[in-house]
Amino acid sequence: MRNKYFGRKTLKNKRMKQRGIQTLKKKDSFANFIKLAKKYKLVQSGSKKQIAERLSALRGKYLSKTEKKLILPYLSNNVNKKLLLKD
């Protein structure tokens, strides 16, 4: 006999996988950079690269691992990248 919950679980898992894929695509959106700048009380104007540079220079020690991974591709200077990954 077929489990009555089996169909629901597979649909739920498929939906969750699809949502996960969508959120991965949007992780480095401009809105997330503005949220980070607001969180650490920095100026929110500028491009993603400029906000990432400000975050690493001023608040690099306080960033979480996920936040560091988010801004790392936008840092231009190798020294900044090394300092950010050092902690």
C-alpha positions in Angstrom: 0.0 0.0 0.0 1.2 3.5 -0.9 2.1 5.9 1.9 -0.3 8.8 1.9 2.4 11.3 2.8 4.9 10.1 0.2 3.6 12.4 -2.6 3.6 15.4 -0.3 7.1 15.0 0.8 8.5 14.7 -2.7 6.6 17.8 -3.9 7.8 19.7 -0.8 11.4 18.7 -1.4 11.2 19.7 -5.1 9.9 23.1 -4.1 12.6 23.6 -1.5 15.3 22.7 -4.0 13.9 25.1 -6.5 13.8 27.9 -3.9 17.4 27.1 -2.9 18.6 27.5 -6.5 16.8 30.8 -6.8 18.3 32.2 -3.6 21.8 31.3 -4.7 21.4 33.3 -7.9 20.3 36.4 -6.0 22.9 36.3 -3.2 25.2 38.9 -4.6 22.4 41.3 -5.6 22.8 45.0 -5.0 20.1 45.0 -2.3 22.2 42.6 -0.2 25.2 44.9 -0.4 23.0 47.8 0.7 21.7 45.7 3.6 25.3 44.9 4.7 26.3 48.6 4.5 23.3 49.5 6.7 24.0 46.7 9.1 27.6 48.0 9.6 26.5 51.6 9.5 28.5 52.6 6.3 27.5 54.8 3.4 25.2 52.9 1.1 25.9 54.7 -2.1 28.2 53.4 -4.8 28.7 50.2 -6.8 28.9 46.7 -5.4 32.7 47.0 -5.7 32.9 50.2 -3.8 30.6 48.9 -1.0 32.7 45.7 -0.8 35.9 47.8 -0.5 34.4 49.9 2.3 33.2 46.8 4.1 36.6 45.0 4.0 38.6 48.1 4.9 36.4 49.4 7.8 34.6 46.3 9.2 36.6 43.4 7.9 37.2 41.9 11.3 33.5 41.8 12.2 32.1 40.2 9.0 30.8 36.7 9.2 32.2 34.0 6.9 29.2 34.1 4.5 29.5 37.9 4.3 33.2 37.6 3.5 32.5 35.1 0.8 29.9 37.4 -0.7 32.1 40.4 -1.0 35.4 38.6 -1.8 34.9 38.5 -5.7 34.4 42.3 -5.7 37.7 43.2 -3.9 40.4 44.4 -6.3 43.5 44.4 -4.1 45.1 41.1 -3.3 46.3 42.5 0.1 42.7 43.2 1.1 41.7 39.7 0.1 44.5 38.2 2.2 43.6 40.3 5.2 40.0 39.4 4.9 40.7 35.6 4.6 43.3 35.7 7.4 40.7 35.9 10.2 
